[in-house]
């Protein structure tokens, strides 16, 4: 674990230090930045496996930094924010974040989410140069290789985050089966969904923007109104 570097970007030095203490206790190498520009520079110079970004920062905020990271990297991103409404969460997730933690937070919960995101990223995101196996999933418009973490939609390779890949693989490996948002959440995040939220819908929307020819007229991930989502043959 000593080789795993995590970037923490927060203009509140006390919060950044608190996060560093708990992550370092678990053996992670923590890189800290007090603003987005420092954070992006650290990303360029280091092999960072996960980023924790505060949303409200002077200059470039965490949302804009998240967008810039997503232009080059699929590493897990966890947003920190004092804003707790569904609209705020949707906005954060829509920029490409994988998780959203509300301040004030329990450091143990944050480290648990870090471990969950890293586990997904390291297990499901090996080199795309690995050979595809015989259990690839192939549909009319989609090819998925789990071992190579590779997705081809309409003959074009697309880059997905680990969360996006997990959702797509869940649907594609159960062709024709309709999954509710609750079932998707509990299968992908491996935790109970105790209240209604829009997390799954936001990720489905992002997935469609990447894999569909026209995200408003989806042909791969289909909506079954009032029930959930499915992928047909």
Beta strands, then each sheet from edge to edge (+ up, - down):
strand 1: 5-9
strand 2: 29-33
strand 3: 48-54
strand 4: 76-81
strand 5: 99-102
strand 6: 137-138
strand 7: 142-145
strand 8: 150-153
strand 9: 156-158
strand 10: 221-224
strand 11: 228-231
sheet 1: 2+ 1+ 3+ 4+ 5+
sheet 2: 6+ 7- 8+ 9-
sheet 3: 10+ 11-
end
